[in-house]
């Protein structure tokens, strides 16, 4: 079986024109949160506002910090 893919920390948030993306320390894009600044376009395209996209990206960026405490709480071995 192939080794699981790892995304080295720190992760950073990069804001682009129509999305906010998460990038790992090696520069690999990990996630995109698509947005629309225009409220009508947001509704039509079912996209988030820029602020909502930033909040999702910030929550996503906290995942590495939560990994170890969550695994310890669940009694799992760390990789």
N, C-alpha and C positions, 0 to 999 in steps of 0.2 A: 504494500500500500504506500502511496506517495506521502511524503512528509507534509504536515499541515503548513499552510502559508503563514508567515509571520509579518507583521507590519511594525517595524521598529519605531519607538517613540523618540522624540516628541512628535505628536501629530500637530499639524497646523491647518488653519482655516484660510482658504484663498477665495476672495470674492471676485467673481467675474460678472459680466454684463447680465446674464440671464440665469446664473446659478451661483451657489456657494459650494465649494468642494473641499473635501478633506484630503490632505496629502501627508504621507508618512515621512520619516526622517530621510529616507532614501529617495524621495521625490515621486513615489508611486501614488497615483490617485486611488483613493479607496471608496469614496462615496460622493455623490452629487445630490444637492438639494436644489431643485429647480424653482425659480421664482418669476414673478412678473410684477413690475412696479405699477402698471396701470390697473386699477380695480376692475374695469370691465374685462380686460384681457385675462386677468387672474381668474375671474369667474368662468369665462369661456374655456380656458385651457386647464382649469382645475389646478392652479399653481398657488404656492404660498406667497405671502408678502416677503419683502427683503428681511424685515425684522424676524418673521417666523422662521425663515430659512436659516438665519444666523443662530437663533435659539436652538433649532434642531442640530445644527453643526456643533454648537458648544456642548450640548448634551452628549452627542456622539464622541466628541473629543475627550470626555471624561471617562469613557469606557476602560482605557488601560488602567486608570487609577482605581477603578472599582473591581477589576478582575481578581486580584489577590484576596481582598477581604471577602468577596462573594464565594470564591473557591474554598477558602478556609471555613466559612460559615456552612457550606454544603458538605464539608468533609472530603473534598476532592484534592488529589495531588496536583501540584503545580508542574507544568511542563518545563 
